[in-house]
């Protein structure tokens, strides 16, 4: 199917170029016709001006000429005929100009120069594929098209929007094949390679025959496994090339380990937040294992974040209010559901998706100081602090503090900014 789609796309570009050439030919014909019509109009106008009927005369003489002059009567007829012909010619010129303007617009819409450039680029098949999936994203929902892409290059798994199990089975089978081939390399560590091959085989088993989970436990939807494989595909292939086998298919390993481990309510709620249409899920660890905080201290941090928001994780002298240093989540292209779901001591922030759009003017940081520095980091507005993941109960606890009782900041900051937007009070 891939070759057929590529050929069709090339033909479409050729048709654009050919149609443009036909338009240019017609425009040249119109130009000639317009020049001839213009010449005819000028000629008739000159002929009219040469007629004696257009000369100014004494009204009495004019009366006698109209009454008795045979030549004058003939000129009147010629003038009337010329005027009628001029009307036709002017109407014709108007129609010719309208047609030419329409052809000009059609040519701009066709954009033949762009089509020629794309046709030239399509000589490189990989570049052609990249152009195709961007121009026609619906192709990535077609399993047959995606299977052809995977056969060409496994990295193309990142384009998939079909979530077709057979496609991912094909991907895993090709990964096993590459791992087996890697055993032939010098200094290959067969032990770590076999660990990853075993993971791959277990993923295939899960896709062929999904395991049943205990009642009340969360069965992770396969679409999240597929999402993780897509997002980690490029990295996995790079690790394979480097010979660093142990971390390949780590997302699949997480899926196999965590599937059916958590409460149904916890998984469903996290799934709902993760797939929110208008907001994206952001996670901040407040008690990672290496912090070794006591529970009372963890709860105090949680309560403070509930009320005051989450302060920026500034580093050194580079004091920028930036989300990617402070937390991680769906705003990052390489983060998948599988990487966010483990129930640790984590704060959940739900930010509007428009806040990170290009040229966004949506502030998400607040401060009582107009400049961000080490002493005065910005705070993600408390209104966006959704809640807390309690790992002991596997529950998502919503922020109990009413929005009106949370801290208000004087200054607002866009993401990635050190200076405030203005000095208006946000609330």
C-alpha positions in Angstrom: 0.0 0.0 0.0 2.9 2.4 0.8 4.1 2.3 -2.8 0.6 2.9 -4.1 0.1 5.9 -1.9 3.5 7.3 -2.8 2.7 6.9 -6.5 -0.7 8.5 -6.1 0.8 11.4 -4.3 3.4 11.9 -7.0 0.6 11.8 -9.6 -1.4 14.4 -7.7 1.6 16.7 -7.7 2.2 16.1 -11.4 -1.5 16.9 -12.1 -1.1 20.2 -10.2 2.0 21.0 -12.4 0.2 20.0 -15.6 -3.0 21.9 -14.6 -0.9 25.0 -13.9 0.8 24.7 -17.3 -2.6 24.4 -18.9 -3.7 27.5 -17.0 -0.6 29.4 -18.2 -1.3 28.4 -21.8 -4.9 29.6 -21.5 -3.7 32.9 -19.8 -1.4 33.5 -22.8 -4.3 32.9 -25.2 -6.4 35.3 -23.1 -3.7 37.9 -23.2 -3.6 37.7 -27.0 -7.3 37.9 -27.3 -7.4 40.9 -24.9 -4.8 42.7 -27.0 -6.8 42.1 -30.2 -10.1 43.2 -28.5 -8.4 46.3 -27.2 -7.1 47.1 -30.7 -10.6 46.6 -32.1 -12.1 49.0 -29.5 -9.5 51.6 -30.3 -10.1 51.2 -34.0 -13.9 51.6 -33.7 -13.5 54.7 -31.4 -11.2 56.3 -34.0 -13.7 55.5 -36.7 -16.5 57.1 -34.7 -14.4 60.2 -34.1 -13.9 60.6 -37.8 -17.6 60.7 -38.6 -19.0 64.1 -39.3 -22.0 63.4 -37.1 -19.8 64.0 -34.0 -18.9 67.5 -35.1 -20.5 70.5 -33.4 -22.8 72.5 -35.7 -25.4 75.2 -35.6 -28.7 73.5 -34.5 -30.4 74.7 -37.6 -27.8 73.2 -39.9 -27.9 70.0 -37.8 -31.6 69.9 -38.4 -31.4 70.2 -42.1 -28.5 67.6 -42.3 -30.6 65.1 -40.4 -33.5 65.8 -42.7 -32.0 66.1 -46.1 -28.3 64.7 -46.0 -28.1 61.1 -47.3 -24.4 60.9 -46.1 -25.4 62.2 -42.6 -28.0 59.5 -42.4 -25.5 56.8 -43.4 -23.1 58.1 -40.8 -25.8 57.9 -38.1 -26.4 54.3 -39.0 -22.6 53.6 -39.0 -22.3 55.3 -35.6 -25.2 53.2 -34.1 -23.6 50.0 -35.5 -20.2 51.0 -34.1 -21.7 51.7 -30.7 -23.4 48.4 -30.7 -20.2 46.7 -31.6 -18.3 48.7 -29.0 -20.7 47.5 -26.3 -20.1 43.9 -27.3 -16.3 44.4 -27.4 -16.3 46.1 -24.0 -18.4 43.2 -22.6 -16.0 40.7 -24.1 -13.1 42.6 -22.6 -14.8 42.5 -19.2 -15.4 38.7 -19.5 -11.8 38.1 -20.6 -10.4 40.1 -17.7 -12.7 38.2 -15.2 -11.5 34.8 -16.6 -7.9 35.9 -16.4 -8.3 37.0 -12.7 -10.0 33.6 -11.9 -7.1 31.8 -13.6 -4.6 33.9 -11.6 -6.4 32.9 -8.4 -6.5 29.2 -9.5 -2.8 29.3 -10.1 -2.1 30.8 -6.7 -4.2 28.1 -5.1 -2.4 25.3 -7.1 1.0 26.7 -6.1 2.9 24.9 -8.8 6.3 26.0 -7.5 5.6 24.3 -4.2 4.3 21.2 -6.1 7.6 21.0 -8.1 9.6 21.3 -4.9 7.6 18.5 -3.2 7.9 16.3 -6.3 11.7 16.8 -6.2 11.8 15.9 -2.5 9.7 12.8 -3.0 12.7 11.2 -4.8 13.9 10.6 -1.3 11.4 7.9 0.0 11.9 8.6 3.7 11.4 12.3 3.1 8.3 11.5 1.0 6.9 9.5 3.9 7.4 12.3 6.3 5.7 14.7 3.9 2.8 12.2 3.4 2.0 11.6 7.1 2.0 15.4 7.8 -0.1 16.3 4.7 -2.5 13.3 5.1 -2.6 12.3 8.8 -5.6 10.0 8.1 -3.1 7.6 6.5 -1.7 6.9 10.0 -5.0 5.4 11.0 -4.8 2.8 8.2 -3.2 -0.4 9.6 -2.2 -1.7 6.2 -0.3 1.6 5.4 1.4 1.5 8.8 2.4 -2.1 8.4 4.2 -1.2 5.2 5.9 1.7 7.0 7.1 -0.7 9.8 8.5 -3.1 7.2 10.5 -0.3 5.8 11.7 1.2 9.1 10.6 0.3 12.6 11.1 3.9 13.8 7.9 4.8 11.8 5.9 3.2 14.7 5.9 6.8 16.1 3.5 7.8 13.4 0.8 5.3 14.2 -2.7 6.3 15.1 -4.5 3.0 14.3 -3.8 1.3 17.6 -4.1 -2.0 15.7 -2.8 -4.9 17.8 -1.5 -6.8 14.7 0.7 -3.8 13.9 2.3 -3.8 17.3 2.8 -7.6 17.2 4.6 -7.0 13.9 6.7 -4.3 15.6 7.6 -6.6 18.5 8.4 -9.5 16.2 10.8 -7.3 14.2 12.4 -6.1 17.5 13.0 -9.8 18.6 14.6 -10.4 15.2 16.9 -7.4 15.6 17.8 -8.5 19.2 18.6 -12.0 17.9 20.9 -10.5 15.3 22.6 -8.4 18.0 23.9 -11.6 19.6 26.2 -11.9 16.7 28.0 -8.7 17.5 31.4 -8.6 19.1 31.2 -8.3 22.9 27.5 -8.9 22.8 26.0 -9.5 26.3 23.6 -12.4 25.6 22.3 -12.3 29.1 20.8 -8.8 28.9 19.7 -9.4 25.3 17.8 -12.5 26.4 16.1 -10.5 29.2 14.8 -8.1 26.6 13.8 -10.9 24.2 11.9 -12.5 27.1 10.1 -9.2 27.7 9.2 -8.9 24.0 7.8 -12.5 24.0 5.7 -11.7 27.0 4.3 -8.6 25.3 3.3 -10.8 22.3 1.6 -13.2 24.7 -0.3 -10.4 26.2 -1.4 -9.1 22.8 -2.4 -12.6 21.7 -4.2 -13.4 24.9 -4.7 -10.6 27.4 -4.5 -11.7 31.0 -7.5 -11.3 33.3 -7.1 -9.2 36.4 -8.6 -9.6 39.8 -12.0 -8.1 40.4 -11.7 -4.5 41.5 -8.2 -4.1 39.9 -7.4 -1.9 37.0 -6.8 -3.5 33.6 -4.6 -1.1 31.8 -6.1 -0.5 28.3 -3.8 -1.7 25.5 -3.9 1.7 23.9 -1.6 2.9 26.6 0.9 0.1 25.9 0.8 1.1 22.2 1.3 4.7 23.1 4.3 3.9 25.2 5.8 1.7 22.5 5.3 4.6 20.0 6.9 7.2 22.2 9.8 5.1 23.2 10.4 3.5 19.8 13.1 5.9 18.6 15.0 5.7 21.9 14.7 1.9 21.9 16.2 1.6 18.4 19.0 4.0 19.4 19.8 1.8 22.5 19.7 -1.3 20.2 22.3 0.4 17.9 24.5 1.3 20.9 24.2 -2.2 22.4 22.5 -1.0 25.5 19.9 -3.7 25.6 18.6 -3.8 29.2 16.4 -0.7 28.9 14.8 -1.6 25.5 11.0 -2.1 25.8 11.0 -0.7 29.3 7.5 0.6 28.7 6.4 -2.9 27.9 8.1 -4.2 31.0 6.2 -1.6 33.1 2.9 -2.6 31.5 3.4 -6.3 32.2 4.4 -5.5 35.8 1.7 -3.0 36.7 -1.2 -4.3 34.8 -3.8 -5.4 37.3 -1.8 -4.1 40.3 -3.8 -1.0 41.2 -7.3 -0.2 42.3 -9.9 0.1 39.5 -11.0 3.5 40.8 -7.4 4.9 40.9 -6.6 3.7 37.3 -9.9 5.0 35.9 -9.5 8.4 37.5 -6.0 8.8 36.3 -7.1 7.7 32.8 -9.8 10.4 32.9 -7.4 13.1 33.9 -4.7 12.0 31.4 -7.2 12.1 28.5 -8.8 15.4 29.4 -9.5 17.3 26.2 -8.8 20.8 27.5 -6.2 20.3 30.1 -3.0 18.3 30.4 -1.9 16.2 33.4 1.3 17.3 35.2 2.9 15.3 38.0 5.3 16.6 40.7 7.0 14.2 43.1 6.9 15.5 46.7 8.5 12.5 48.4 10.6 10.5 45.9 12.3 7.5 47.5 15.7 9.3 47.6 14.2 12.2 49.7 13.4 9.9 52.7 10.9 12.4 54.1 8.8 11.5 57.1 5.1 11.2 56.4 4.3 14.3 58.5 6.7 16.4 56.5 5.2 15.0 53.2 1.7 16.0 54.3 2.9 19.5 55.3 4.4 19.9 51.8 1.2 18.7 50.3 -1.0 21.1 52.3 1.3 24.0 51.5 1.1 23.2 47.7 -2.7 23.0 48.0 -2.8 26.5 49.3 0.2 28.3 47.7 0.8 26.4 44.5 3.9 24.6 43.4 7.1 26.7 43.3 9.5 26.5 40.4 12.4 24.1 40.6 15.0 26.8 39.7 18.6 25.7 39.1 21.6 27.8 40.0 21.5 31.3 38.7 19.2 30.4 35.8 16.0 31.4 37.6 13.3 30.7 35.0 9.8 29.8 35.8 9.7 26.7 33.6 7.4 23.7 33.8 9.8 21.1 32.5 12.1 21.6 35.4 9.4 21.6 38.0 7.2 18.6 36.9 6.6 16.1 34.1 3.6 15.0 32.2 1.6 15.0 29.0 3.0 18.4 27.9 6.2 16.4 27.2 6.2 14.5 23.9 8.1 11.5 25.3 5.9 11.0 28.4 3.3 8.3 28.2 0.5 7.1 30.5 2.6 4.2 31.7 5.4 6.5 32.9 2.9 8.6 35.0 0.7 6.0 36.7 2.7 4.5 39.5 1.1 5.7 42.8 3.9 7.6 44.6 3.6 10.7 46.7 2.8 13.0 43.8 0.9 16.2 43.3 -1.4 16.4 40.3 -1.6 19.7 38.4 -4.1 20.2 35.6 -3.1 23.0 33.3 -5.0 24.5 30.3 -3.6 23.1 27.1 -3.6 26.6 25.5 -1.1 27.7 28.1 1.8 26.0 26.2 0.6 26.9 22.7 3.1 28.8 20.5 2.8 32.5 21.4 0.5 31.7 24.3 -0.4 34.7 26.5 -1.9 32.4 29.2 0.1 33.0 32.5 0.5 29.9 34.7 3.0 31.2 37.3 2.4 33.7 40.1 4.7 35.7 42.5 4.6 38.6 44.9 7.8 39.9 43.2 8.1 41.1 39.6 11.3 39.2 38.8 12.1 35.5 39.4 15.3 34.7 41.2 16.6 32.2 43.7 15.0 33.9 46.7 11.7 34.5 44.8 10.7 31.6 42.5 7.4 31.7 40.8 4.5 29.4 41.9 2.2 27.5 39.6 -1.1 29.1 40.4 -2.9 27.3 43.2 -6.1 27.1 41.1 -4.4 24.5 38.9 -3.4 22.2 41.8 -5.9 19.4 41.3 -4.9 17.0 44.0 -2.6 14.5 45.5 -1.9 10.8 44.8 -1.9 8.8 48.1 0.3 5.7 47.5 -0.8 4.1 50.7 -4.5 4.0 49.7 -4.1 4.2 45.9 -6.4 7.1 45.8 -6.4 10.5 44.1 -7.4 13.0 46.7 -8.8 16.3 45.3 -7.5 19.6 46.7 -9.9 20.3 49.6 -9.2 24.1 49.8 -11.8 26.2 47.9 -10.2 28.2 45.1 -11.2 31.5 46.8 -9.2 30.5 49.9 -6.0 29.8 48.0 -3.2 32.3 47.8 -3.5 35.2 45.4 -0.3 36.5 43.7 0.2 40.1 42.5 2.4 39.3 39.5 1.8 36.9 36.6 4.4 35.0 34.5 4.1 33.1 31.3 5.9 29.7 31.2 9.6 30.0 30.7 9.7 33.7 31.8 11.8 35.5 34.4 9.8 38.8 34.2 6.2 39.3 35.0 3.6 39.9 32.3 2.2 43.0 34.1 1.4 44.2 37.5 -2.3 43.4 37.5 -3.7 41.2 40.2 -4.7 38.0 38.6 -7.8 37.3 40.8 
